Amino acid sequence: AQRALSAKNAQLTDTLGKLTDAYSSIDRDLEQAKKFQEMLVPARRFSQGSTDISLMFRPSGHVGGDMVGYFPVRDGEIGLFAVDVSGHGVSSALMTARIMTYFSSSAPDRNIALIPEPDGYAMDAPDAVCNRLNALLCNDGGSDHYLTMILAHMSVHTGKIRLCQAGHPSPAIVRADGKIELQEVFGMPIGLVENAEFEISEVYLQAGEKLLIYSDGIPECPDNEGLLIDDDGLISAIHRNRALRGTEFLDGIIREVERHRGSQSFPDDLSAVLIERR
């Protein structure tokens, strides 16, 4: 009996060792996937003319389904996007990588938002681009994912921003006098319904004003009792940090979320694009 017990213990030890090795291998792969996904996000801060762009991306796990970025259009114009793919984990992260290829800054001929012209590229209307992306995803029978998104086209000279809101939370505008507004134009998520309709709204930023585009992981972050930050809490957080600029402002918003959560871990990815005019 003792010999049989020893044999079973040895077998159990061997099995646990193999499981540990397997989990370690998976963890290493996820760490590499995390580094790869972080490489997809452009520099956290970018300036053109009197406009500063800052990005924030914080996945809830090794990899996430959020993604933010920008791409040059032509002199004085830039395209910006924020994406939140349904679900979590590796499959959502793979979808974000796919979406990044559709809005490539290094290969404009592959960017579905850009139209070739004799002197370079122009950006198509954001609602038309969302329609194009919606058709691509709806015709893809191999994926169950859909996504919310804001796609924006900005003139850094005038401060004019044309944006399409496809299921993403309403962006917040911080006016020069400190007033905070939510730009509420709602649209269907992308990849969920064929022939969905999308609309364009316009925002004008003056000197000293900000536009914050953020994922739902921020207002929908719960505390220990399940109470969400919600729009009112987000507006309060923006108000308390309104004097900060760039990545310092975004870091301040993250601290507010951590304070509400009571932890530095979150149930959903957090991401944001901040546009500021000097």
C-alpha positions, 0 to 999 in steps of 0.5 A, a space after each residue: 500500500 505504501 509503495 502504491 501511495 508513493 507511486 501516486 504521489 510521484 505521479 501527482 508531483 510530475 503532473 503538477 510540474 508539467 502544469 506549472 511549466 505549461 502555465 509558465 509558458 502561457 504566461 510568457 506568451 501573454 507577456 509577449 502579446 502584451 508587449 506587442 499590443 503596447 507597440 501598436 499604440 503610437 507615442 503617448 504624446 504628439 503635437 502638431 501646430 497648436 494642438 497636443 494629442 495624448 493617449 492612454 491605454 491600460 488593459 485589465 489583463 495581459 492584453 485588452 480589447 481597447 485601442 487608441 491611435 492617430 494617423 496623419 492626413 495632410 498638412 494641418 489635418 489628423 485622424 484619431 480613433 478610439 476602439 473598444 472591442 467586445 469581450 476580453 482577452 486574446 481574441 479581443 486583442 487580436 481584433 484590435 490588432 486587425 483594426 489597427 491595420 485598417 487605420 495604419 499611419 505607416 501604410 496610407 494606401 491600406 488605411 480605409 479612412 484615406 482617399 488618394 489624391 494627386 498631392 497625397 491623401 484626404 480623409 473620407 467623412 468619418 460616418 462613411 468610414 464607419 459604414 465601410 468598417 461595419 460592412 467589413 466586420 458584418 461580412 466576416 463570418 469568422 468573428 463574433 466580435 463587434 466594437 464601439 468606436 469614435 473616429 475623428 477628423 481634426 484640423 489643427 489650424 481651426 480646431 474643428 473636429 468632425 467625429 462619428 460616435 459608434 456606440 462609444 461613450 459621449 466625449 467630454 469637452 472642457 471649455 476655456 471657462 472650465 465648463 464641461 460638456 458631453 457631446 451626445 450623438 449616439 450611434 450603433 456599434 460597428 459589426 453588430 447590424 448590417 446597414 447601420 446608420 452613423 452620423 457626424 457631429 462637429 466640435 470646435 476647440 478654442 485655445 485652452 480647451 480639451 476634448 476627452 474621448 474615453 472607453 466605457 471602462 472609466 464611467 462603468 468602473 464599480 467600487 467595492 459595492 458595485 456603484 459605478 463612477 457614471 457620467 457625474 463622477 467622470 465630470 467631477 474627476 475631469 473638473 478636479 484635474 482640469 488644470 493639468 495637461 497631456 499625460 498628466 491629466 490622463 494620469 490624474 483621471 486614472 488616479 480618480 478611477 483607482 480611488 473610486 475602485 479602491 484598487 489598481 486593478 480594473 474589471 475592464 480596459 481603460 483607454 482615452 484620447 485627449 485633444 488639447 489646443 494651446 
